[in-house]
């Protein structure tokens, strides 16, 4: 899945979560529930789908000047 498709899918899922939260909030008689419940559900979906569209091998990779930095590399260090 490309990044663009993953971003669109993530947006759709957040919107669906907000809509479900709106429906649930209709049955809750608390003040402010019409905003807090949908916002909590949408934020939860946003957090859960954080890794959507990312490659599995690059999750912990760090780069500097376009080259991957290996933290466990025990070789000689250069300053330049």
N, C-alpha and C positions, 0 to 999 in steps of 0.2 A: 504494500500500500504506500502510495506517495505521501509526502508531507501535506500537500494541498488537500488530498482526499481525506486524510486523517483529520485535518483541521476542520473541514466541512462536517465530517461525521461527528466530531466532538461538539461542534456548535449545535448540530441537530439534537444530539443527546442531551445537552444542557437545556435547550428549549423544551424538549419533551419533559424533562424533569421539572422545569418551571411550570408547565401546563398541568402536570399531575399534582404538583404542590398547590396550584390554584384550586383544583377540584377538591382536594383534601381539606383545604382551608375553609371551604364553604360550610363544612360540617363542624368546624371547631369554633366554639363561641367565645374565644379569647380576643381581647383587643390587640390589634397588630398582627394577628395570625395570618391575615390576608397577604402580608409581605414576608414575614419571617419564615413561614413554612416553605413557600416556593424558593426563597433565597437559600435556605439551608439545603434543600434537595439539589438545587442547581450547583451550589458550591461543592456538595459532596460528589456529584457526578463529575465536575470539573477536576477535582482532586484524584478521583479514581481513574479517570481516563488520561492522566498525565503522560504516561508512557506510550500512548497510542501513536503509531506512525514512526517511532524511533527504531533504529536497528538494534538488535540485541547485543552485538559485539562492541558498539560504540557508547554504551551507557556510562562506563567509567573512564573513558579515554580522555586524556588531556592533550592539547596541542599547543605548540609554540612555534611560530614562524612557519606554519604549515606542516611541521613534522610532529609525529606522535612522541610523547614523552613517556618512557617506561620508568616507573618509579622503582622497580626492582633491579634496574641495570646497575651492576657493580663495577662497570668499566671506568677508565680514567675520565676525569672531568675536565672540560675546557672552559675557559672564561670567555672566549670569543665565539 
